[in-house]
Amino acid sequence: MSFLTIGHRGVMGVEPENTLRSFVRADREGLDVIELDLHLSSDGALVVMHDATVDRTTDGTGAISDLTLAELRSLDAGGGERVPVFEEVLDAVDAPLQAEIKDRAAARALAEVMRRRNLLERVTVISFHDDALREVAEHLPGVRTALVASRYGEEVVDRAAAVGAPMAVLNLRRLTLSIVERLHARDIAVVSWVVNTPRDLLLARTLGVDGGTTDFPQVKRAVEAEEAGTREMAGRPG
């Protein structure tokens, strides 16, 4: 089975994270899926940014929830890029998306957009927060979800199963073969993050995960080269 490559906030290792430029680059580089993060502005816009504040990734300051969309639009999000809204990303790229939600309010807003634009097949909703995943599933039956975890142990298997997530997106540094095998035994796919180096890719492959979230487009090229080599070897006579 092919190893899924997921562009982390676009390709944040080479472009300003969570910007249209980063997403378009990820799409052009052939990443299988593009991951992004969602928050609500003070006037209810579903804006794309990782942090709860604008301080780290823009030239502004303050909480996203305290700023209107117009105020967010006035900020430089890196290299002259503006803070995008979710629907702009949908229109700018063709790749499937992983949309990470931070809270239940964002879950409801995302569910409304997904229902209106018929996005059940294109968008997987991911979150660190079990209640946010339950919220979006309640508002949008049939939605595909994934549980994200950074500091975790074997209990993550039961957590993913309890929220009905068919995928777990897990910190590679804590991942074990036992966790991967137990998740697979429950038909839950495993994606590791972040996979940025040849060593990361080797570890992910050794653990038998289904894909990796990466900051760099060259990881996609490395996976393609590896899989092409495997196919070539399989085609040689014994």
Secondary structure, 3 states (H helix, E strand, C coil): CCCEEEEECCCCCCCCCCCHHHHHHHHHCCCCEEEEEEEECCCCCEEECCCCECCCCCCCCCEHHHCCHHHHHCCCCCCCCCCCEHHHHHHHCCCCEEEEECCHHHHHHHHHHHHHHCCCCCEEEEECCHHHHHHHHHHCCCCEEEEEECCCCCHHHHHHHHCCCCEEEEEHHHCCHHHHHHHHHCCCEEEEECCCCHHHHHHHHHHCCCEEEECCCHHHHHHHHHHHHHHHHHHCCC
